[in-house]
Amino acid sequence: MSNLFNTDDILTDDVHLIQSFADLDGLKQANARTAMVAGKGAHVTDSEGNTYIDGIGGLWCVNVGHGRDEIINAITNQLQQLDYYSTFYNFTHPVAASLAKKVAELAPGDLNRVYFGNSGSVANDSAVRILHHYFNRLGQTKKKKVLARVGAYHGSTHLSIAMTTPAYREGWDSAEELVHHLTCPHFYREGGEHTEEEFLDFLVQELKDAIHQLGAENIACFIAEPIMGAGGVIVAPEGYHKAMKAVTDAHDIKYISDEVVTAFGRLGEMFTSLSVFGVQPDIITTAKGLTSGYQPLSATIISDEIYEVISGPDGLFLHGMTYSGHPAASAAALANIAIMEREQLPEQVRTTGKYFENSLRALIDEDIVGEVRGSHFMMGIEFVKNKAHKTPFEKEDNVGGKIASAAQRRGLIARPLGNNLILSPTLVLDEALINETAQTLRQSIREVQVQL
Ligand SMILES: Cc1ncc(COP(=O)(O)O)c(C=O)c1O
């Protein structure tokens, strides 16, 4: 690709841009930043003209791949028809309405009412606010606390970061009094000498104990990602979600399933809570794959039962964001879902995603690979100093960062996270690109292994 962009200009302007979750001091060094300028299909191109396999799908979100004209045209057409109107007060517009209907059809069971926001963080904040209001209306005004898990990621607003794993807010404040964190359900790191079944029993007992200690009358909800994403792609023991749901149900604690990453095809299903994990949540939150990242949009999908309570007489729904159900974002989501349905993308992922998963699992034979985990197009690789003892590398070793840089030099974007590398590519990776990805990872791991 011809060099359409002047990297120096971009990086000079970039001094004014505050990056997210970044080492702002480290970014002051020359060449610390990469400016992406174009994308097509499974690939992205930087300002120097280097093309990469987008192994992180933007940020777990570009599910249908980059540069889809159908979505771009739907956004443009919608903006020409009606650029903006709100869904405040008594106003609605056809695209937000038909998207809500579509999402309700796709969501499991009686999750038939949809509140749109513009990020996963807002979707999760909205879920908790709605539940607090719901319990207030039922006269259970003390039911406020949220049960969350160490290792979880639920967003960056004040409430959603409080529900997130404490590691993500070191040195920052958090509305901790609302949240109680349970053990991370990561058998490899937390299982100790237990079998996986015993570890599951421990996690369930811990939940029961926490409810006993805090009092069910003070707890509004439990929030969980079906597979933890930004915490390191952590898959809980088989049967975990069902077992946790049985306990929360028994104590009138609502279950929020955070499907910001897992919905819209990444695991081979439009939604995974029920179809993969056997749980009918009271609320599902989602974002990312809803528009494949072409527009910022999230959804908080609530049950008929919750809606009945919050929509009864003598009360107002005092919650709203200017861009809730934005027409252009809703049009993007409808076009995105139409592509997924027409191309049967989730069904395809059941084959290609499994192939991706198995190709990455094969890396376990490398000396420093301690665990390869995840499912389909949501994978994590954990590196260890000593496999037999699961000895972690030191923070200063920056293993994930080094392997991600080595992969980037070879044409693959992967995301470092401490001693882990995370892969969440577009869902349009074919077998050839999957082979290339796995081979690049193996070469990059070997390059860094030798240095260590
Ligand atoms: C599971 C999960 N929930 C919530 C969020 C927050 O979404 P957003 O960054 O759109 O606010 C993320 C973002 O990565 C996520 O992975």
The ligand as a Tripos MOL2 file, in Angstrom:
@<TRIPOS>MOLECULE
LIG
   16    16     1     0     0
SMALL
NO_CHARGES

@<TRIPOS>ATOM
      1 C1        -16.4550   -8.4570   29.1000 C.3       1 LIG1
      2 C2        -16.3740   -6.9740   28.9320 C.ar      1 LIG1
      3 N1        -17.3040   -6.2050   29.5230 N.ar      1 LIG1
      4 C3        -17.2890   -4.8750   29.3920 C.ar      1 LIG1
      5 C4        -16.3220   -4.2430   28.6530 C.ar      1 LIG1
      6 C5        -16.3160   -2.7550   28.5460 C.3       1 LIG1
      7 O1        -16.6970   -2.3830   27.2710 O.3       1 LIG1
      8 P1        -16.3260   -0.9200   26.7370 P.3       1 LIG1
      9 O2        -14.8480   -0.8870   26.5690 O.co2     1 LIG1
     10 O3        -17.0780   -0.8410   25.4400 O.co2     1 LIG1
     11 O4        -16.8220    0.0590   27.7340 O.co2     1 LIG1
     12 C6        -15.3410   -4.9980   28.0100 C.ar      1 LIG1
     13 C7        -14.2970   -4.3550   27.2090 C.2       1 LIG1
     14 O5        -13.3200   -4.9440   26.8020 O.2       1 LIG1
     15 C8        -15.3580   -6.4030   28.1610 C.ar      1 LIG1
     16 O6        -14.4160   -7.1700   27.6010 O.3       1 LIG1
@<TRIPOS>BOND
     1     1     2 1
     2     2     3 ar
     3     2    15 ar
     4     3     4 ar
     5     4     5 ar
     6     5     6 1
     7     5    12 ar
     8     6     7 1
     9     7     8 1
    10     8     9 2
    11     8    10 1
    12     8    11 1
    13    12    13 1
    14    12    15 ar
    15    13    14 2
    16    15    16 1
@<TRIPOS>SUBSTRUCTURE
     1 LIG1         1 GROUP 0 **** ****
